Amino acid sequence: MSLLEVTNLGISFGGLRAVDEFNLSIEQGELYGLIGPNGAGKTTVFNMLTGIYKPTDGKIFLDGKDVTGKKTADINKAGVARTFQNIRLFGDQSVLDNVKIGLHNSFEYGTATGIFRLPKFFATEKEMDKKALEILSVFGLDSSADILASNLPYGKQRELEIARALATNPKLLLLDEPAAGMNPNETRDLMNTIALIRKEFGVTILLIEHDMKLVSGICEKLTVLNFGRVLAQGKTSDVLNDPEVIKAYLGE
Protein backbone atom coordinates (compact mmCIF):
# COMPACT_ATOMS: atom_id res chain seq x y z
CA MET A 1 0.00 0.00 0.00
CA SER A 2 1.27 3.49 -0.88
CA LEU A 3 1.96 5.93 1.93
CA LEU A 4 0.15 8.66 -0.01
CA GLU A 5 -2.60 7.86 -2.48
CA VAL A 6 -4.40 10.72 -4.21
CA THR A 7 -7.24 9.95 -6.62
CA ASN A 8 -9.07 12.31 -8.97
CA LEU A 9 -8.35 15.33 -6.77
CA GLY A 10 -9.76 18.62 -7.95
CA ILE A 11 -10.68 22.07 -6.73
CA SER A 12 -12.60 24.99 -8.20
CA PHE A 13 -12.56 28.62 -7.14
CA GLY A 14 -15.75 30.13 -8.51
CA GLY A 15 -15.64 29.36 -12.21
CA LEU A 16 -11.91 28.60 -12.24
CA ARG A 17 -10.82 24.97 -12.21
CA ALA A 18 -7.44 25.26 -10.48
CA VAL A 19 -6.63 21.54 -10.26
CA ASP A 20 -8.43 18.76 -12.12
CA GLU A 21 -8.21 14.96 -11.94
CA PHE A 22 -4.94 14.95 -10.05
CA ASN A 23 -3.65 11.48 -9.21
CA LEU A 24 -0.53 10.65 -7.24
CA SER A 25 0.91 7.57 -5.55
CA ILE A 26 4.00 7.78 -3.33
CA GLU A 27 5.60 4.78 -1.65
CA GLN A 28 7.07 4.80 1.84
CA GLY A 29 10.57 6.31 1.83
CA GLU A 30 10.42 7.85 -1.65
CA LEU A 31 11.67 11.30 -2.53
CA TYR A 32 9.13 12.56 -5.05
CA GLY A 33 9.08 15.83 -6.99
CA LEU A 34 6.12 17.93 -8.11
CA ILE A 35 7.13 20.41 -10.81
CA GLY A 36 5.54 22.66 -13.39
CA PRO A 37 5.34 26.26 -14.59
CA ASN A 38 4.30 29.07 -12.27
CA GLY A 39 0.55 28.95 -11.74
CA ALA A 40 0.31 25.27 -12.68
CA GLY A 41 -1.42 24.39 -9.39
CA LYS A 42 1.46 22.89 -7.39
CA THR A 43 0.98 24.89 -4.20
CA THR A 44 -2.78 24.42 -4.52
CA VAL A 45 -2.14 20.66 -4.38
CA PHE A 46 -0.01 21.13 -1.25
CA ASN A 47 -2.78 23.23 0.29
CA MET A 48 -5.29 20.44 -0.31
CA LEU A 49 -2.94 17.78 1.06
CA THR A 50 -2.49 19.80 4.27
CA GLY A 51 -6.09 20.91 4.79
CA ILE A 52 -5.67 24.59 3.98
CA TYR A 53 -8.06 24.04 1.05
CA LYS A 54 -10.88 21.51 0.97
CA PRO A 55 -10.98 19.66 -2.36
CA THR A 56 -14.06 20.05 -4.52
CA ASP A 57 -13.74 16.38 -5.43
CA GLY A 58 -11.38 13.42 -5.13
CA LYS A 59 -9.78 11.58 -2.24
CA ILE A 60 -6.56 11.77 -0.22
CA PHE A 61 -5.36 8.69 1.69
CA LEU A 62 -2.41 8.78 4.06
CA ASP A 63 -1.16 5.35 5.09
CA GLY A 64 -4.59 3.97 4.19
CA LYS A 65 -6.51 6.58 6.20
CA ASP A 66 -8.88 8.98 4.45
CA VAL A 67 -7.79 12.53 5.36
CA THR A 68 -9.71 14.33 2.62
CA GLY A 69 -10.94 17.74 3.75
CA LYS A 70 -9.85 17.32 7.36
CA LYS A 71 -8.57 20.24 9.40
CA THR A 72 -4.91 21.19 9.10
CA ALA A 73 -4.17 20.25 12.72
CA ASP A 74 -5.76 16.82 12.29
CA ILE A 75 -3.81 16.15 9.09
CA ASN A 76 -0.62 17.20 10.83
CA LYS A 77 -1.33 14.81 13.70
CA ALA A 78 -2.04 12.08 11.14
CA GLY A 79 1.51 12.54 9.87
CA VAL A 80 1.81 15.32 7.28
CA ALA A 81 4.12 18.32 7.80
CA ARG A 82 5.17 21.06 5.41
CA THR A 83 7.36 24.05 4.81
CA PHE A 84 6.42 27.11 2.76
CA GLN A 85 7.88 28.93 -0.22
CA ASN A 86 8.09 32.06 1.94
CA ILE A 87 9.79 31.18 5.22
CA ARG A 88 7.36 31.20 8.14
CA LEU A 89 9.47 31.10 11.25
CA PHE A 90 8.83 32.83 14.55
CA GLY A 91 11.66 35.28 14.04
CA ASP A 92 11.41 36.85 17.51
CA GLN A 93 11.79 33.46 19.20
CA SER A 94 14.90 31.38 19.63
CA VAL A 95 15.98 28.63 17.26
CA LEU A 96 15.29 26.12 20.04
CA ASP A 97 11.79 27.45 20.72
CA ASN A 98 10.88 27.29 17.03
CA VAL A 99 11.57 23.55 17.04
CA LYS A 100 9.82 23.04 20.38
CA ILE A 101 6.65 24.46 18.84
CA GLY A 102 6.69 21.50 16.47
CA LEU A 103 7.09 19.05 19.35
CA HIS A 104 3.70 19.74 20.90
CA ASN A 105 2.20 16.80 19.00
CA SER A 106 4.41 14.50 21.07
CA PHE A 107 4.70 16.32 24.41
CA GLU A 108 1.62 17.53 26.23
CA TYR A 109 0.70 18.77 29.66
CA GLY A 110 -2.52 20.24 31.02
CA THR A 111 -3.34 23.93 31.21
CA ALA A 112 -3.13 23.96 35.00
CA THR A 113 0.29 22.28 34.86
CA GLY A 114 1.55 25.05 32.60
CA ILE A 115 -0.03 27.93 34.51
CA PHE A 116 1.12 26.81 37.95
CA ARG A 117 4.46 25.42 36.78
CA LEU A 118 3.87 22.03 38.38
CA PRO A 119 6.70 19.45 38.40
CA LYS A 120 5.39 17.80 35.23
CA PHE A 121 5.80 21.11 33.40
CA PHE A 122 9.53 21.30 34.12
CA ALA A 123 10.07 17.60 33.39
CA THR A 124 8.27 17.91 30.04
CA GLU A 125 10.13 21.10 29.10
CA LYS A 126 13.44 19.36 29.85
CA GLU A 127 12.48 16.43 27.62
CA MET A 128 11.42 18.82 24.85
CA ASP A 129 14.70 20.74 25.07
CA LYS A 130 16.62 17.48 24.72
CA LYS A 131 14.59 16.30 21.73
CA ALA A 132 14.73 19.72 20.03
CA LEU A 133 18.52 19.82 20.38
CA GLU A 134 18.77 16.32 18.90
CA ILE A 135 16.84 17.47 15.83
CA LEU A 136 18.85 20.69 15.55
CA SER A 137 22.11 18.73 15.70
CA VAL A 138 21.19 16.98 12.45
CA PHE A 139 21.29 20.39 10.78
CA GLY A 140 24.31 21.65 12.70
CA LEU A 141 22.06 24.19 14.41
CA ASP A 142 22.36 22.99 18.01
CA SER A 143 25.13 25.51 18.67
CA SER A 144 22.75 28.27 17.54
CA ALA A 145 19.87 27.11 19.75
CA ASP A 146 19.69 30.28 21.85
CA ILE A 147 19.89 32.92 19.11
CA LEU A 148 16.82 34.47 17.49
CA ALA A 149 15.61 32.66 14.39
CA SER A 150 15.63 35.94 12.47
CA ASN A 151 19.38 36.25 13.03
CA LEU A 152 20.21 33.04 11.17
CA PRO A 153 21.61 33.22 7.62
CA TYR A 154 18.95 32.67 4.97
CA GLY A 155 19.96 29.10 4.16
CA LYS A 156 19.95 28.15 7.84
CA GLN A 157 16.49 29.67 8.26
CA ARG A 158 15.34 27.30 5.53
CA GLU A 159 16.87 24.40 7.41
CA LEU A 160 15.29 25.53 10.68
CA GLU A 161 11.86 25.51 9.06
CA ILE A 162 12.49 21.93 7.92
CA ALA A 163 13.68 21.03 11.43
CA ARG A 164 10.50 22.44 12.94
CA ALA A 165 8.38 20.44 10.49
CA LEU A 166 10.30 17.27 11.36
CA ALA A 167 9.65 17.91 15.06
CA THR A 168 6.00 16.99 14.45
CA ASN A 169 7.23 13.46 13.64
CA PRO A 170 5.69 13.28 10.15
CA LYS A 171 5.30 10.28 7.90
CA LEU A 172 5.21 12.63 4.91
CA LEU A 173 7.18 15.87 4.63
CA LEU A 174 6.10 18.42 2.02
CA LEU A 175 8.80 20.89 0.99
CA ASP A 176 7.55 23.91 -0.95
CA GLU A 177 10.44 25.30 -3.03
CA PRO A 178 13.09 24.70 -0.36
CA ALA A 179 15.85 26.11 -2.60
CA ALA A 180 14.02 29.37 -3.35
CA GLY A 181 16.33 32.34 -2.83
CA MET A 182 19.38 30.20 -2.20
CA ASN A 183 22.75 30.67 -3.83
CA PRO A 184 24.46 27.64 -5.47
CA ASN A 185 26.46 26.80 -2.36
CA GLU A 186 23.35 26.89 -0.17
CA THR A 187 21.48 24.74 -2.69
CA ARG A 188 24.27 22.18 -2.64
CA ASP A 189 24.14 22.15 1.16
CA LEU A 190 20.38 21.70 0.99
CA MET A 191 20.75 18.64 -1.23
CA ASN A 192 23.08 17.12 1.34
CA THR A 193 20.68 18.06 4.14
CA ILE A 194 17.72 16.39 2.43
CA ALA A 195 19.77 13.22 1.92
CA LEU A 196 20.68 13.30 5.62
CA ILE A 197 17.03 13.80 6.62
CA ARG A 198 16.00 10.66 4.75
CA LYS A 199 18.75 8.70 6.50
CA GLU A 200 18.14 10.05 10.00
CA PHE A 201 14.34 10.32 10.03
CA GLY A 202 13.23 7.77 7.43
CA VAL A 203 10.61 10.23 6.24
CA THR A 204 8.91 10.23 2.85
CA ILE A 205 9.36 13.53 0.99
CA LEU A 206 7.30 15.32 -1.63
CA LEU A 207 8.79 18.56 -2.87
CA ILE A 208 7.92 21.42 -5.18
CA GLU A 209 10.99 22.90 -6.80
CA HIS A 210 12.04 24.98 -9.83
CA ASP A 211 15.75 24.24 -9.54
CA MET A 212 16.11 21.43 -12.07
CA LYS A 213 19.62 20.57 -10.92
CA LEU A 214 18.30 19.88 -7.44
CA VAL A 215 15.27 18.00 -8.79
CA SER A 216 17.30 15.79 -11.10
CA GLY A 217 19.88 15.21 -8.38
CA ILE A 218 17.62 13.96 -5.59
CA CYS A 219 14.12 13.05 -6.85
CA GLU A 220 13.42 9.45 -7.80
CA LYS A 221 10.08 10.19 -9.46
CA LEU A 222 8.29 13.26 -10.76
CA THR A 223 4.84 14.52 -11.57
CA VAL A 224 4.56 17.51 -13.89
CA LEU A 225 1.55 19.79 -13.60
CA ASN A 226 0.45 22.15 -16.35
CA PHE A 227 -2.70 24.26 -16.12
CA GLY A 228 -3.88 22.21 -13.16
CA ARG A 229 -3.64 18.83 -14.88
CA VAL A 230 -1.00 16.11 -14.87
CA LEU A 231 1.19 16.39 -17.95
CA ALA A 232 3.63 13.58 -17.16
CA GLN A 233 4.53 11.16 -14.37
CA GLY A 234 7.25 8.60 -13.82
CA LYS A 235 10.96 8.20 -13.22
CA THR A 236 12.78 11.51 -13.06
CA SER A 237 15.04 10.93 -16.06
CA ASP A 238 12.12 9.79 -18.22
CA VAL A 239 9.94 12.75 -17.28
CA LEU A 240 12.65 15.37 -17.80
CA ASN A 241 13.31 13.96 -21.28
CA ASP A 242 9.64 13.87 -22.24
CA PRO A 243 9.17 16.18 -25.28
CA GLU A 244 5.89 17.52 -23.90
CA VAL A 245 7.53 18.42 -20.59
CA ILE A 246 10.44 20.10 -22.36
CA LYS A 247 8.02 22.08 -24.50
CA ALA A 248 5.67 23.13 -21.68
CA TYR A 249 8.09 23.66 -18.82
CA LEU A 250 11.77 23.55 -19.61
CA GLY A 251 11.37 25.74 -22.69
CA GLU A 252 13.96 23.96 -24.76
N, C-alpha and C positions, 0 to 999 in steps of 0.2 A: 504493500500500500504506500502511495506517495505521502510525503509529509504535508505538502500543499497541493490541493486539487481544486482548480477553478474551472467551472463549466458555464459556458454561455453567459458570461458576466457582461452587463451593460448598464449604462446610466444615461439619463436624459436631463438636460437643464432647459426647461421650457420646450422650445421646438428644436433645440440643438441636441443631437445624438453624439455625446462626447466619446463614449466607448461602446462598441457593439460586438457581441458574440466573441468575447475574449475568453480563450481557453489556455490553461497553463497547468503543467504537472511538474513538480520538483521533488526529487527523491531526497531522503535524509542524507545530509552531509554534502550536498552539491553546492557549487558556487555558480549561480545562474545570473545572467545579465538580461536586462530589459532596456533596449535602445530604440532610438527613433528620432526623427526631427523634432524641433521645438514645437509644442502644441499638439503632439501626436496622441497624447492621453496617458503618458507614463505616470506622472504624479497623480493623476486622477485614479489610476489603478491602485497605486499605493494608498491613496486616501480611502478607497473602498476596502482594501485588505485590512486596514487599521481602524475602520469604523468611523472615520471622519465624515465620509459620505456613505449613505445607504444605497446599495445598488437598486436600480429600477427592476432588473431581472437578473437571473443567474444565481449560482451557488458558490460558496467558498467553504472548503473543508480543510481544517487543520488537524493533522494526525487522526483523521477519520471523524472529527467532530465538526458539526455544522456551526460556523461562526458568522454566517451571513447576516449583515445588518445589526450585529450586536454593538453595544457601546464600546468606545475605545478602551476604557479601563478593563472591561471584561475580556476583550480580545488580547490585551496586554497580559492579563493574568493567565489566559489560555496558552500564551507562549509566543506572542509576536511583539517585537520591538523595532523601532525605527530611528533613523536620524533624518535630518532635513537638509534641503539644498542650502538654505540660509541657516547658519548655526544658531541654535536656540539653547544656549547655556544660561545659567544664572550667574551673570558676570560679576555681581557684587557679593557672591558667595565663594568660599574656598573651593579649590579643586577637589578636596576630600568630600566636602558637603555636597557637591554636585553628584558625585557617585553614590553617596549615601541616600540621596533622594530616590535613586533607582532601586535601592535595596528594600524599600518598604513593602514590596511584594513578599519578601522572605522573612522579614523581622517586624513583628508587631507587638505593641503593648497598648493597654487601655488608656483612655483619656485621663482618668484619675491618676494613673501611674505617671503619665507625662507631666501633669499639672503639679502634682505634689512631690515629684522627683523621688518616687519610691525606689527601693533597692533594685527592682526588676528593670527600671529605666536605665540605671547606670550600667547594669550588666549587659543589657541589650545594646546600648550605645557602644560599649567596649567591643562587643562582638561585631557590630557594624563597622567600626573603625578598622578592625583587623581585616575583615572581608574586603572593604573598600581599598585598603592599601595593597592587598593581594592582587586585585584587579588592576590597580594603577601601576603596579610593578611590571605587568605584562607590557605596558606601553612606555615604561621608563619614566613614569610620572610620579612615582611614590616620593621622590625627593622634592617634588613641587606641591605636595599635598596641602600645605598651609597657605599658599599664595592665592590671590584672587584669580578666578578663571579668566577674567578679562585681561589679565596681565600675561597670559601665555602667548607665545608666538602662534600665528594663524594655524599652521599645520598641527600644532599640539592641541589647539582648541578643537580641531576636527577629531583628533584622537580621543580627547576627553569626552566628546559627545558620544562616540562609539562605546567608550568605557561605561558611561552612564547607562546606555541602552543595554549593554551586556549585564549590568548589575541586576536587571529584572529577570535574569536567568531565562532568556528566550530559547525556544526551539528554532525559531526563524527570525533572522535579523535582516531588516530592510535598510539598505543604504541608499540615500537619495543624493546622487552626484557627490560622492565623498571627495573627489579630486577637484571640485570646483574652486577656482581661485588659487590653486596650489602652483608653485613653480616646479620645474622638472625634478629637482632633488627631493622636494616634499612628496611629489607623486610616487617617486621610486620608493621612498620610505613607507608610504601608504601601502604599496603593493606588498612589501615585506610584512607590514603590520597585519594586513588581512590574512596573509598566509599563516602568521603566528596565531591569530585569533582562531582559525580553523583547527589548528593543532591543539591549542590550550583549552578551548571551550567546546570543540566538537559541534559547533553551531552551523546550521544551514543558512546560506546567504543568498539573498536576491538583491541585486543592485541596479540602479539607474546610473548611467554614465555616458558622457560624450567623448571622453578621452579614449580613442580607439586603441592606443598602445596599451593602456591599462586593461581595457576590456579583453583584447586578444591575448594578453599576458596571463590573466588569472581566471577568466570565465570558461567553464567547460561547455556550457550550452547558452544559447541566446534565443530571445524572442524579439522580433522587430515589429514595432507598432508604426502605422502610418494612417493618419486621419481616423484614429480611434479603432482601427481594425488590424488584426495580425497580418503582416505581410510575409513573414518567414519565421520558421522555428527550426531548431536542430543544433547540431554540433557547431561550435563557434567558427571553426575554419570554413565549414560548408556555408554557413549563413553569410559570413563576410565576403565570400566569393560569389554569392548569388547575384546575378545580373540585375534583378529587380531591386535588391537592397542597394547595390552600388548606384543605381540610377536614382532611387528615391532618397537615399540618405547620405551616402558617401560622396556623391556628386562627382564621380569619376567616370 
